[in-house]
């Protein structure tokens, strides 16, 4: 079954200084292999896509990108350069690639302008943001102008993991839980909950947020969240808000590989063999993503 995959990463040379210090612990050979995959837009990437049955990959800058840059103007310039570079690669292989905008969230207004440019001029499908920006989370009121513009553009934002701004004490001294093993899961799920509890979706009810990695565990704990939140804050429920955000159901599940950090063939085979009927499989593989991002496929 042909698939659309939407967490498929790349890197540009100017962004390498942000990536290299943040990479998970890997061997020198593993790092070399990852960088080779991240900088390739040709035969190697396309072969991996074919192995998974992916005919369209939505490409995005691998984390952390410019979000760890303290200089807002520099971050904005580098993000635009990365987006222009991605647009150029998409033009070379338009049948196989789409793009998510890389945004410098240090400046909410500039990020909104860049998102609009990427969507209206470059034809991008939305954006991907790598968690917090130097410790500022997306529930901060300074981002309201960005959310307003994003809602007007009617495109999704993929909320991607990032390193903790300050490592939680419970994770300290246990490097086995660092980064993608567990740290990023609790960081990203908590980030999304901040958006809910801060009322971002009440102010902008048409926002479309994508969470990766099986929803960063949130779909599995909705009942518990609703029960205990209602217990502590009488009369206020959580699951109701989550359902209104359309976080559950066969129409809201999307396929990704997380290339090159996961094996493409394994990911494709997982969906092809999953114990779901073919109608649902088709939604997860392709039609949900096409509808969300308005892809002409």
C-alpha positions in Angstrom: 0.0 0.0 0.0 1.4 3.4 -1.0 2.0 5.8 1.9 2.6 9.4 2.8 5.2 9.8 5.6 5.4 13.0 7.5 8.3 12.9 10.0 11.1 12.5 7.5 14.2 14.6 8.3 17.0 16.4 6.6 19.8 18.9 7.5 21.5 21.7 5.7 25.2 22.5 6.2 24.5 25.9 8.0 22.4 24.0 10.6 25.0 21.4 11.4 26.5 23.4 14.3 23.1 23.0 16.1 22.6 19.4 15.3 26.0 17.9 16.1 26.1 18.8 19.9 22.5 17.6 20.2 22.7 14.2 18.5 21.9 11.1 20.6 24.8 9.0 21.7 25.9 7.0 18.7 29.2 5.6 17.4 31.4 7.6 15.1 30.3 5.3 12.2 26.6 5.7 13.2 26.9 9.5 13.2 28.6 9.4 9.8 25.8 7.2 8.4 23.1 9.5 9.9 24.6 12.6 8.5 24.9 10.9 5.1 21.2 10.1 5.1 20.2 13.5 6.4 22.0 15.4 3.7 20.9 13.2 0.8 17.9 13.9 -1.3 18.6 11.5 -4.1 19.0 7.8 -4.6 19.7 6.8 -1.0 16.6 8.5 0.4 14.3 7.4 -2.5 15.5 3.8 -2.1 14.5 3.9 1.6 11.1 5.4 0.7 10.5 2.6 -1.8 11.4 0.0 0.8 8.6 1.3 3.0 6.1 1.8 0.2 6.3 5.6 0.7 5.6 7.5 -2.4 5.5 11.0 -0.8 7.7 12.1 2.1 7.0 15.4 3.9 10.6 16.6 4.7 11.5 18.7 7.8 14.7 19.9 9.4 15.9 17.5 12.1 16.0 18.9 15.6 16.9 21.2 17.2 17.5 23.4 14.2 17.5 27.2 14.9 15.4 26.9 18.1 18.5 26.8 20.2 20.0 30.0 18.6 19.9 32.9 21.1 19.9 35.6 18.3 16.4 36.0 16.9 17.5 37.7 13.7 20.2 35.1 13.0 17.7 32.3 13.6 15.1 33.9 11.3 17.6 34.2 8.5 18.9 30.6 8.9 15.3 29.2 9.0 14.5 31.0 5.7 17.6 29.7 4.1 16.8 26.2 5.1 13.3 26.6 3.7 14.6 27.9 0.4 17.0 25.0 0.2 14.2 22.5 0.9 12.0 24.2 -1.8 14.8 23.7 -4.2 15.1 20.0 -3.5 11.4 19.6 -3.8 11.4 21.2 -7.2 14.0 18.6 -8.3 11.7 15.7 -7.2 8.2 17.2 -7.0 6.4 13.8 -7.3 8.1 12.4 -4.1 8.7 15.3 -1.7 6.7 17.9 0.2 7.9 20.2 2.9 7.3 21.4 6.5 8.5 24.9 7.2 11.4 25.4 9.6 10.5 28.4 11.9 12.5 30.7 14.2 10.0 30.9 17.1 12.2 33.4 18.9 10.2 36.0 17.0 6.5 35.1 16.8 5.6 37.7 14.2 8.6 36.8 12.0 7.7 33.1 12.4 4.1 33.8 11.2 5.4 35.7 8.2 7.8 32.9 7.3 5.1 30.3 7.7 2.9 32.3 5.4 5.7 32.6 2.8 6.4 28.9 2.9 2.7 28.0 2.5 1.7 30.5 -0.1 4.9 30.9 -2.1 6.8 27.7 -1.6 3.8 25.4 -1.4 4.8 23.8 1.9 2.2 21.6 3.7 2.6 23.2 7.2 5.4 23.5 9.7 7.4 21.4 12.2 8.6 23.0 15.4 11.2 21.3 17.6 9.6 21.8 21.1 10.5 24.8 23.2 12.6 27.7 22.0 15.3 28.4 24.6 12.9 27.4 27.4 9.9 29.3 26.0 7.0 26.9 25.3 4.3 27.5 22.7 1.6 28.2 25.3 3.3 31.5 26.0 0.9 34.4 25.1 3.6 35.9 22.9 2.7 33.2 20.3 -0.9 34.2 19.9 -0.2 36.2 16.7 1.5 33.1 15.3 -1.5 30.8 16.2 -3.9 33.3 14.7 -2.0 33.3 11.4 -1.6 29.6 11.4 -5.3 29.1 11.9 -6.0 31.5 9.1 -3.7 29.5 6.8 -5.4 26.3 7.8 -2.2 24.2 7.9 -0.9 21.8 10.6 2.0 22.2 13.0 4.0 19.0 13.9 5.1 19.4 17.5 8.4 17.5 17.4 10.4 16.6 20.5 13.4 18.6 21.9 15.8 18.2 24.7 14.6 19.4 28.1 15.5 23.0 28.8 16.5 21.8 32.3 16.9 18.0 32.8 14.2 16.7 35.2 15.8 15.5 38.4 14.2 12.1 38.0 16.2 11.6 34.7 19.5 12.9 36.1 22.2 10.3 36.5 20.4 7.8 34.2 21.7 8.5 30.7 19.9 5.5 29.5 16.7 7.5 29.5 18.1 10.6 27.7 16.7 12.0 24.5 14.6 9.6 22.3 14.5 6.8 24.8 12.2 8.6 27.3 13.2 12.2 27.9 11.6 13.5 24.6 8.4 11.7 25.3 7.7 13.3 28.6 9.0 16.6 27.3 6.7 16.7 24.3 3.6 15.3 26.0 3.9 17.9 28.7 4.4 20.6 26.1 1.1 19.6 24.4 -0.7 19.6 27.7 0.5 23.1 28.4 -1.3 24.2 25.2 -4.5 22.5 26.3 -4.5 23.9 29.9 -3.4 27.4 28.7 -6.5 27.6 26.6 -4.7 27.9 23.2 -7.3 25.6 21.6 -10.1 27.6 23.1 -8.8 30.8 21.6 -7.9 29.1 18.2 -10.3 26.1 17.9 -9.3 25.3 14.3 -5.6 24.7 15.0 -4.2 21.4 13.8 -1.4 19.9 15.9 0.3 16.7 15.0 2.0 14.6 17.7 4.4 11.8 16.7 5.5 8.6 18.2 2.1 7.1 19.0 0.9 10.5 20.3 3.7 10.8 22.8 1.8 8.3 25.0 -1.2 10.8 25.5 -3.9 8.6 23.8 -3.2 5.9 26.3 -3.7 8.0 29.4 -6.6 10.2 28.5 -9.0 8.5 31.0 -6.5 9.0 33.8 -5.8 12.6 32.8 -9.5 13.4 32.7 -10.3 11.7 36.0 -7.5 13.2 38.0 -7.8 16.7 36.5 -11.5 16.7 37.2 -10.7 15.6 40.8 -8.3 18.4 41.4 -10.2 21.1 39.3 -13.8 20.3 39.9 -16.0 20.7 36.9 -13.2 20.9 34.4 -12.6 17.8 32.2 -9.6 17.0 30.1 -10.7 14.2 27.8 -13.6 16.4 26.5 -11.0 18.9 25.4 -8.8 16.3 23.9 -11.7 14.8 21.9 -12.7 18.2 20.7 -9.1 18.5 19.4 -9.8 15.3 17.4 -6.9 13.5 19.0 -8.5 10.1 18.6 -10.1 7.9 15.9 -9.2 6.3 12.7 -9.4 9.6 10.8 -6.7 11.2 13.0 -3.9 8.6 12.8 -1.0 9.2 10.4 2.0 7.3 9.2 5.6 8.2 9.6 9.0 6.5 9.4 11.2 9.1 11.3 13.8 8.7 8.7 16.7 8.2 9.0 16.5 7.4 12.8 14.2 4.4 12.2 14.4 1.8 9.5 12.1 2.5 6.6 11.3 -1.1 5.6 10.5 -2.0 9.2 8.1 0.9 9.5 6.3 0.1 6.2 6.0 -3.5 7.1 4.5 -2.7 10.5 1.6 -0.8 8.9 1.2 -3.3 6.1 0.8 -6.2 8.6 -1.1 -4.3 11.3 -4.3 -6.1 12.5 -6.6 -3.4 11.1 -9.0 -3.6 8.2 -7.9 -2.3 4.8 -10.2 0.7 5.0 -8.5 1.9 8.1 -5.1 1.0 6.8 -5.7 3.2 3.8 -6.7 6.1 6.0 -3.6 5.8 8.1 -1.3 5.2 5.2 -2.4 8.0 2.9 -5.8 9.6 2.9 -5.7 11.1 6.4 -2.4 12.9 5.6 -3.6 14.0 2.2 -6.7 15.6 3.7 -4.9 17.2 6.6 -2.3 18.8 4.4 -4.4 19.3 1.3 -2.0 17.3 -0.8 -2.8 16.7 -4.4 -2.1 13.0 -4.7 
